[in-house]
Amino acid sequence: MVRFVTAGESHGQGLVIIVEGVPAGLPIDEDYIGVHLARRQKGYGRGGRMLIEQDWAHIISGVRHGATLGSPIGMSIENRDWANWEEAMSVRPIEGEPQSPRSQRVTRLRPGHADLPGAMKYAFDDVRNVLERASARETAARVAAGAVALRLLEEFGVAVHSHVIAIGGIRAEPPAPIDWQAVEESPVRCADPHAAQLMTAEIDAARDAGDTVGGIVEVLAENVPIGLGSHVSWDRKIDGRVSQALMSINAVKAVSIGPGWDVVHKRGSQVQDVIEPVTDPERPWQRSTNNLGGTEGGMTNGMPLAAQFAIKPIATLLNPLPSVDLDTGGQVQAHYERSDICQAPPACIVGEAMVALVLAEAFMEKFGGDSLPETRRNYQSYLQTVGPRQVYQ
Ligand SMILES: Cc1cc2nc3c(=O)[nH]c(=O)nc-3n(C[C@H](O)[C@H](O)[C@H](O)COP(=O)(O)O)c2cc1C
């Protein structure tokens, strides 16, 4: 089973990642993971931190001579800003009076963040104890884990892409097919260049007003084999698993498989994806459309898996909202911590990572194998059964 765990505070020494269940013999290196980490750091509307951090995942276990060993893959990502936080985030107790202003307790609660529920739940009198881990810095660790999953899926021809569909009130009309290289080059990861211009202007306007904007992202996984996930139990359904993974990303407020809410406005005949007669044994079970985002009954159906998610406007505002103080309960302005204006473009890369991790987990569940050749044999022998029953058994 592919699973992963992350650890690390936003201004601590760094992030730690363990990915387990990857078969032996998968070629992987730090450069490959670095490409995805760099993609997460791009995007119009990011804050100052992206200039400080150039994330790099050091592989510390589970890989030898450029290939996985089948053992847990351990990685660490250094926080380059650590030097400025050594006292404030010290693991050991601080001797005497703290010297750094950063060591001062944070008590001005920020609405829209984990601050208030986290402080109550864990009985803290310093909100920093909550915000450090609740910060989306953790998503860098997810991207490193996701890169391992992407590398595995690539071996089987699965490609995962993402693009921004909306920022604020501006909605893209992406061309079909999407030019993924153009998306990589777009400052807002938008496939529609005209909408991209309006989106950057919208981000500028929000910044000028001391405000923030949210957006909608689509993640697409192509060449996913038919039959990942299962209809037999609620927690095995692939659409449910993808949704949970995407909803767990910081600030995500809605997830859909395919266009989601939009299907309600259509009739049944306009929504189902009609199955075409099998003419090419190499590509059985094609559909004329992919309205339902590549899943039926909790299983992938051989069409691209398409999931969308809505990300709320960032809660930390340059013009802070009125809030209350944790100590007194009296009114104050919310605490300000260096912040982005729009996180939809980087959230794309986090979304890719989460979808890849779910698909890799479902893939290994279906095909198993302790080594890549064994997984490949299992995969290929399954593909030989996927077709009209009079031809394939
Ligand atoms: C890639 C990414 C970057 C983010 N950057 C910021 C940020 O700079 N400032 C901020 O206030 N929130 C940021 N967020 C959102 C917060 O982490 C999130 O809103 C907060 O943890 C509360 O979680 P919730 O909205 O899911 O309840 C970011 C989210 C993502 C996915």
The ligand as an SDF file (V2000), in Angstrom:
LIG
                    3D

 31 33  0  0  0  0  0  0  0  0999 V2000
   -0.2190   26.5360   -1.8370 C   0  0  0  0  0  0  0  0  0  0  0  0
   -0.9380   27.2790   -0.7530 C   0  0  0  0  0  0  0  0  0  0  0  0
   -0.3940   28.4520   -0.2530 C   0  0  0  0  0  0  0  0  0  0  0  0
   -1.0420   29.1640    0.7520 C   0  0  0  0  0  0  0  0  0  0  0  0
   -0.4930   30.3150    1.1990 N   0  0  0  0  0  0  0  0  0  0  0  0
   -1.1620   31.0350    2.1290 C   0  0  0  0  0  0  0  0  0  0  0  0
   -0.6440   32.2970    2.5640 C   0  0  0  0  0  0  0  0  0  0  0  0
    0.4110   32.7670    2.1140 O   0  0  0  0  0  0  0  0  0  0  0  0
   -1.3540   32.9860    3.4850 N   0  0  0  0  0  0  0  0  0  0  0  0
   -2.5390   32.5190    4.0060 C   0  0  0  0  0  0  0  0  0  0  0  0
   -3.1390   33.1870    4.8300 O   0  0  0  0  0  0  0  0  0  0  0  0
   -3.0380   31.3470    3.6300 N   0  0  0  0  0  0  0  0  0  0  0  0
   -2.3790   30.5900    2.7100 C   0  0  0  0  0  0  0  0  0  0  0  0
   -2.8940   29.4040    2.3110 N   0  0  0  0  0  0  0  0  0  0  0  0
   -4.1380   28.9280    2.8920 C   0  0  0  0  0  0  0  0  0  0  0  0
   -4.0500   28.5320    4.3490 C   0  0  0  0  0  0  0  0  0  0  0  0
   -2.9860   27.6340    4.5710 O   0  0  0  0  0  0  0  0  0  0  0  0
   -5.3800   27.9570    4.8100 C   0  0  0  0  0  0  0  0  0  0  0  0
   -6.4190   28.7790    4.4260 O   0  0  0  0  0  0  0  0  0  0  0  0
   -5.4330   27.8140    6.2990 C   0  0  0  0  0  0  0  0  0  0  0  0
   -4.5240   26.8010    6.6750 O   0  0  0  0  0  0  0  0  0  0  0  0
   -6.8300   27.4780    6.8170 C   0  0  0  0  0  0  0  0  0  0  0  0
   -7.2580   26.2770    6.3010 O   0  0  0  0  0  0  0  0  0  0  0  0
   -8.7310   26.1050    5.7080 P   0  0  0  0  0  0  0  0  0  0  0  0
   -8.9940   27.2970    4.8630 O   0  0  0  0  0  0  0  0  0  0  0  0
   -8.6390   24.8350    4.9220 O   0  0  0  0  0  0  0  0  0  0  0  0
   -9.6810   26.0180    6.8620 O   0  0  0  0  0  0  0  0  0  0  0  0
   -2.2650   28.6710    1.2950 C   0  0  0  0  0  0  0  0  0  0  0  0
   -2.8060   27.4900    0.7930 C   0  0  0  0  0  0  0  0  0  0  0  0
   -2.1700   26.8040   -0.2270 C   0  0  0  0  0  0  0  0  0  0  0  0
   -2.7840   25.5530   -0.7830 C   0  0  0  0  0  0  0  0  0  0  0  0
  1  2  1  0
  2  3  1  0
  2 30  2  0
  3  4  2  0
  4  5  1  0
  4 28  1  0
  5  6  2  0
  6  7  1  0
  6 13  1  0
  7  8  2  0
  7  9  1  0
  9 10  1  0
 10 11  2  0
 10 12  1  0
 12 13  2  0
 13 14  1  0
 14 15  1  0
 14 28  1  0
 15 16  1  0
 16 17  1  0
 16 18  1  0
 18 19  1  0
 18 20  1  0
 20 21  1  0
 20 22  1  0
 22 23  1  0
 23 24  1  0
 24 25  2  0
 24 26  1  0
 24 27  1  0
 28 29  2  0
 29 30  1  0
 30 31  1  0
M  END
$$$$
